[in-house]
C-alpha cells in the first residue's frame, strides 16, 4: 500500500509511474485519496481542538463551583454535554474517512521503478539475459504429459479421482524427483545464508492484507469459510507476515528466510494447451526466498536474489532467460519484477519458473514493518521475494529436455538427492 504522504508530496511521479501499468483511473484514485486524506486531517484537527476545549471547560467547572458561580458552571456543563455529542459525531466521521481512505489505497497498485518499461502484455517484457542452448531431441521425443504416462511417475487421473483436475499424484521416481528438488533448493538456500522457515500453509485475513493478496487476488485463493482462513498461494505470505507489526534493529538486517510449502491457486479462467500437464496446477510445491532490508540496499539485494535463481537453473543444466517485466505485466504489489523462464524442448516454448520482485515499502506499509536506524529514527523497510524455485515447470523441463531413447537422464547436481541417475 502506498503511503498517503507519497501521494501528496510526489503526486506527479506517482501518476506517471502508474501510467506504465495502464491503470485508467490512476489519476482519479490518487486524487480521491489525497482529497479524502485532506478531509480526514481537517476532521482530526477539529476533533482535537474540540476535545481540548471540552477538557478545559470540564476543569473550569470545578473552579466555578468552588467560587460559587453556579450559573456559569451550569452553562459550561451544558456546553460540555453538547461537545460530547459533537465529539462522538466527529469521531464517527473520522472513522468513515479513514475507512474510505483505506479502501481507496487498497485499489492503487505499487508505482513501478523508473527502469521498468511501459507496456501492456508479456510481449512488452524486456529480455535482459539468456543462458544455455536448447537441446536437440531425438525423433519421436514426447511432451512431459506423455512421458509421465510412459514411465508411470505422475498420475493426473488419480488426482481427479481423489480431488479434482489440477491436483496430480506423484508416484515412485516422480515423487522422489519432487523431494530431491525440494532438498536441493533448500540446501542451496542454506549455502546462501537463508534461514529455513516451515510456516503454516493457511493464513488469516490480516496476513492476506499484509502482503497484498487481499483484496487484489481474493478470487484466486482457496478459502476455508468456517474458519476464515485462506490456503496460501506462496510461502511469501506466511513468511513475510512473521514480521507484521515488528520494529527490527538495523544490525539484524537483512533478514533472509527460505521456506518450502505446497501452494494453492484456483487459477480461475485458465484453459487451453498452454496449461496442459504440469504447466499450470491448483496445488504445487515451491521453495520461496524472502528478504527484508534497508531501502538503500534493496535493489542490490534484488540483483543478488536473481543471481541465486540463475545459479540454480545453471546447476540443473536448463536453458533459461531473464525478463524484466513491463508495467502492464507486473504484479499489483511489485515495484520491479524479473521473471525467469526455462526452455521446454518438447513443447518448443518458454515456461515461467520464477518471479523475483522488489516491493519497496508497499508491503511494509501494510504490515507496519519498520526498523530503527543507528540514529534512532524509525522508518519502513523494503521487502523482496522470489521463487527458488517452483517445481512443476522445472520438472516438466527436466523430463522433456533430458529424455533419450533409453530413458530420462537426471541432472548431475540432483543425483545425490534422487539416489538414481535415470528414469527408465
Secondary structure, 3 states (H helix, E strand, C coil): CCCHHHHHHCHHHHHHHHHCCCCCCHHHHHHHHHHHHHHHHHHHHHHHHHHHHHHHHHHHHHHHHHCCCHHHHHHHHHHHHHHHHHHHHHHHHHHHHHHHHHHHHHHCCCCCCCCCCCCCCHHHCEEEEEECCCCCCCCCCCCHHHHHHHCCCEEHHHHHHHCCCCCCEECCHHHHHHHHHHHHHHHHHHHCCCEECCCCCEEEHHHHHHHCCCCCCHHHCCEECCCCEEECCCHHHHHHHCCCCCEEEHHHCCEEEEEEEEEECCCCCCCCHHHCHHHCCCEEEEEEEEEEECHHHHHHHHHHHHHHHHHHHHHCCCCEEEEECCHHHCCCCCCEEEEEEEEECCCCEEEEEEEEEECCCHHHHHHCCEEECCCCCEEECEEEEEEEEEHHHHHHHHHHHCEECCEEECCHHHHHHHCCCEEC
